[in-house]
């Protein structure tokens, strides 16, 4: 597993940031040359151990799941969580946006600059994307939960094998 990462922050007022893997040797930032209008500063860092984030609050895990396949805005995240849980979990706006702010601070997610066509979008919406760290943390949490289910099953608390 890669343990060297670079954290890039745009200084053009967009609050855009990226956590990118560094694959040995000299740091290469070629993909970022398309952003010639942005000025970046970079700081090499080690990817935090995903286990240090565990256990995740339920809201955080559900938000990461909602962002695993596509970028979403806040209300779309709320709808996804409610639909995926069959209405068993409804994130309030306060819980959602406090969680999002914490996840942004922890680099588990970032704001996305990609947006739908203007006719399909509301310019006030902010879209969020899972980061490589967020994906690693979500995978670690899923493994942790699977191990808990395995232990409960071994004690006869969960029926079935699947």
C-alpha positions as a Markdown table, in Angstrom:
| # | Residue | x | y | z |
|---|---|---|---|---|
| 1 | Unk | 0.0 | 0.0 | 0.0 |
| 2 | Unk | 1.3 | 3.5 | -0.9 |
| 3 | Unk | 2.1 | 5.4 | 2.2 |
| 4 | Unk | 3.5 | 8.6 | 0.7 |
| 5 | Unk | 0.9 | 11.2 | -0.4 |
| 6 | Unk | 0.9 | 14.8 | -1.5 |
| 7 | Unk | -1.7 | 17.2 | -0.4 |
| 8 | Unk | -2.4 | 20.0 | -2.9 |
| 9 | Unk | -4.3 | 23.1 | -2.2 |
| 10 | Unk | -5.5 | 25.7 | -4.7 |
| 11 | Unk | -4.7 | 29.2 | -3.7 |
| 12 | Unk | -7.1 | 30.8 | -6.1 |
| 13 | Unk | -9.9 | 31.1 | -3.5 |
| 14 | Unk | -11.8 | 27.9 | -4.7 |
| 15 | Unk | -10.9 | 25.9 | -1.6 |
| 16 | Unk | -10.1 | 23.0 | -3.9 |
| 17 | Unk | -7.8 | 20.4 | -2.4 |
| 18 | Unk | -6.5 | 17.0 | -3.5 |
| 19 | Unk | -4.8 | 14.1 | -1.7 |
| 20 | Unk | -2.8 | 12.2 | -4.3 |
| 21 | Unk | -0.6 | 9.1 | -4.1 |
| 22 | Unk | 3.1 | 9.5 | -4.7 |
| 23 | Unk | 4.6 | 6.4 | -6.4 |
| 24 | Unk | 8.2 | 6.4 | -5.4 |
| 25 | Unk | 10.9 | 8.4 | -7.1 |
| 26 | Unk | 10.5 | 12.1 | -7.9 |
| 27 | Unk | 7.1 | 13.7 | -7.3 |
| 28 | Unk | 5.3 | 14.1 | -10.6 |
| 29 | Unk | 2.5 | 16.5 | -10.9 |
| 30 | Unk | 1.9 | 16.3 | -14.6 |
| 31 | Unk | -1.9 | 15.8 | -14.4 |
| 32 | Unk | -2.2 | 19.2 | -12.7 |
| 33 | Unk | -0.6 | 21.1 | -15.6 |
| 34 | Unk | -4.1 | 21.4 | -17.1 |
| 35 | Unk | -4.9 | 23.7 | -14.2 |
| 36 | Unk | -2.6 | 26.5 | -15.4 |
| 37 | Unk | -4.8 | 29.2 | -13.9 |
| 38 | Unk | -4.3 | 27.7 | -10.4 |
| 39 | Unk | -1.3 | 28.1 | -8.2 |
| 40 | Unk | -0.6 | 25.1 | -5.9 |
| 41 | Unk | 1.5 | 24.5 | -2.9 |
| 42 | Unk | 2.4 | 20.9 | -2.1 |
| 43 | Unk | 3.4 | 19.2 | 1.1 |
| 44 | Unk | 4.6 | 15.6 | 1.1 |
| 45 | Unk | 2.9 | 13.6 | 3.9 |
| 46 | Unk | 2.2 | 10.1 | 4.9 |
| 47 | Unk | -1.3 | 8.7 | 4.5 |
| 48 | Unk | -2.8 | 8.4 | 7.9 |
| 49 | Unk | -3.5 | 4.8 | 9.1 |
| 50 | Unk | -7.2 | 4.3 | 8.2 |
| 51 | Unk | -7.6 | 2.4 | 11.5 |
| 52 | Unk | -7.1 | 5.6 | 13.4 |
| 53 | Unk | -10.5 | 6.9 | 12.2 |
| 54 | Unk | -12.3 | 3.8 | 13.4 |
| 55 | Unk | -15.0 | 3.2 | 14.5 |
| 56 | Unk | -16.7 | 5.7 | 12.3 |
| 57 | Unk | -19.9 | 7.4 | 13.3 |
| 58 | Unk | -22.8 | 5.9 | 11.4 |
| 59 | Unk | -23.5 | 9.2 | 9.5 |
| 60 | Unk | -19.9 | 9.3 | 8.3 |
| 61 | Unk | -19.9 | 5.8 | 7.0 |
| 62 | Unk | -23.2 | 6.3 | 5.2 |
| 63 | Unk | -21.9 | 9.5 | 3.6 |
| 64 | Unk | -18.8 | 7.7 | 2.4 |
| 65 | Unk | -20.9 | 5.0 | 0.9 |
| 66 | Unk | -23.1 | 7.5 | -0.8 |
| 67 | Unk | -20.0 | 9.1 | -2.4 |
| 68 | Unk | -18.3 | 5.8 | -3.3 |
| 69 | Unk | -19.5 | 5.7 | -6.9 |
| 70 | Unk | -20.3 | 9.3 | -7.7 |
| 71 | Unk | -20.1 | 12.9 | -6.6 |
| 72 | Unk | -23.2 | 14.2 | -4.9 |
| 73 | Unk | -24.5 | 17.4 | -3.3 |
| 74 | Unk | -25.8 | 17.4 | 0.3 |
| 75 | Unk | -29.5 | 16.8 | -0.4 |
| 76 | Unk | -28.6 | 14.0 | -2.8 |
| 77 | Unk | -26.5 | 12.4 | -0.1 |
| 78 | Unk | -29.5 | 12.6 | 2.3 |
| 79 | Unk | -31.8 | 11.0 | -0.2 |
| 80 | Unk | -29.3 | 8.2 | -1.0 |
| 81 | Unk | -28.9 | 7.3 | 2.7 |
| 82 | Unk | -32.6 | 7.3 | 3.2 |
| 83 | Unk | -33.3 | 5.2 | 0.1 |
| 84 | Unk | -30.4 | 2.7 | 0.8 |
| 85 | Unk | -31.6 | 2.2 | 4.4 |
| 86 | Unk | -35.3 | 1.9 | 3.5 |
| 87 | Unk | -36.0 | 4.9 | 5.6 |
| 88 | Unk | -34.4 | 3.5 | 8.7 |
| 89 | Unk | -31.9 | 6.3 | 8.7 |
| 90 | Unk | -32.7 | 9.9 | 7.8 |
| 91 | Unk | -29.8 | 12.3 | 8.2 |
| 92 | Unk | -31.0 | 15.7 | 9.4 |
| 93 | Unk | -29.4 | 18.7 | 7.7 |
| 94 | Unk | -27.5 | 19.6 | 10.9 |
| 95 | Unk | -26.0 | 16.1 | 11.2 |
| 96 | Unk | -25.2 | 16.0 | 7.5 |
| 97 | Unk | -23.4 | 19.3 | 7.3 |
| 98 | Unk | -21.5 | 18.9 | 10.6 |
| 99 | Unk | -20.4 | 15.5 | 9.3 |
| 100 | Unk | -19.4 | 16.9 | 5.9 |
| 101 | Unk | -17.4 | 19.7 | 7.6 |
| 102 | Unk | -15.5 | 17.2 | 9.8 |
| 103 | Unk | -14.9 | 14.9 | 6.8 |
| 104 | Unk | -13.5 | 17.8 | 4.8 |
| 105 | Unk | -11.2 | 18.7 | 7.6 |
| 106 | Unk | -10.1 | 15.1 | 7.9 |
| 107 | Unk | -9.5 | 14.9 | 4.1 |
| 108 | Unk | -12.0 | 12.0 | 3.8 |
| 109 | Unk | -14.0 | 13.9 | 1.2 |
| 110 | Unk | -13.4 | 17.1 | -0.8 |
| 111 | Unk | -15.5 | 19.5 | -2.7 |
| 112 | Unk | -15.7 | 18.6 | -6.4 |
| 113 | Unk | -15.4 | 21.2 | -9.2 |
| 114 | Unk | -17.2 | 19.0 | -11.7 |
| 115 | Unk | -20.9 | 20.0 | -12.1 |
| 116 | Unk | -23.8 | 18.8 | -14.2 |
| 117 | Unk | -25.1 | 20.9 | -17.1 |
| 118 | Unk | -26.3 | 24.3 | -15.9 |
| 119 | Unk | -29.9 | 23.4 | -16.8 |
| 120 | Unk | -29.8 | 20.4 | -14.5 |
| 121 | Unk | -28.0 | 22.2 | -11.6 |
| 122 | Unk | -28.5 | 24.8 | -9.0 |
| 123 | Unk | -25.4 | 27.0 | -8.7 |
| 124 | Unk | -25.8 | 27.1 | -4.9 |
| 125 | Unk | -25.2 | 23.4 | -4.5 |
| 126 | Unk | -21.8 | 22.1 | -3.4 |
| 127 | Unk | -20.8 | 18.7 | -4.7 |
| 128 | Unk | -18.6 | 16.3 | -2.7 |
| 129 | Unk | -16.2 | 13.6 | -3.7 |
| 130 | Unk | -14.6 | 10.8 | -1.7 |
| 131 | Unk | -10.8 | 11.0 | -1.5 |
| 132 | Unk | -8.4 | 8.1 | -1.6 |
| 133 | Unk | -8.1 | 8.4 | 2.2 |
| 134 | Unk | -11.9 | 8.4 | 2.5 |
| 135 | Unk | -12.1 | 5.2 | 0.4 |
| 136 | Unk | -9.4 | 3.5 | 2.5 |
| 137 | Unk | -11.2 | 4.4 | 5.7 |
| 138 | Unk | -14.6 | 3.2 | 4.4 |
| 139 | Unk | -13.0 | -0.1 | 3.4 |
| 140 | Unk | -11.4 | -0.5 | 6.8 |
| 141 | Unk | -14.7 | 0.2 | 8.5 |
| 142 | Unk | -16.5 | -2.3 | 6.3 |
| 143 | Unk | -13.9 | -4.9 | 7.2 |
| 144 | Unk | -14.3 | -4.0 | 10.9 |
| 145 | Unk | -18.0 | -4.4 | 10.7 |
| 146 | Unk | -17.8 | -7.7 | 8.8 |
| 147 | Unk | -15.5 | -9.0 | 11.6 |
| 148 | Unk | -18.1 | -8.0 | 14.2 |
| 149 | Unk | -20.8 | -9.9 | 12.3 |
| 150 | Unk | -18.5 | -12.9 | 12.0 |
| 151 | Unk | -18.0 | -12.9 | 15.7 |
| 152 | Unk | -21.7 | -12.5 | 16.4 |
| 153 | Unk | -22.5 | -15.3 | 14.0 |
| 154 | Unk | -20.0 | -17.6 | 15.8 |
| 155 | Unk | -21.9 | -17.0 | 19.0 |
| 156 | Unk | -25.2 | -17.8 | 17.4 |
| 157 | Unk | -26.4 | -14.2 | 17.5 |
| 158 | Unk | -26.8 | -14.0 | 13.7 |
| 159 | Unk | -28.5 | -16.6 | 11.6 |
| 160 | Unk | -27.2 | -17.8 | 8.3 |
| 161 | Unk | -23.8 | -17.8 | 6.6 |
| 162 | Unk | -24.2 | -14.8 | 4.2 |
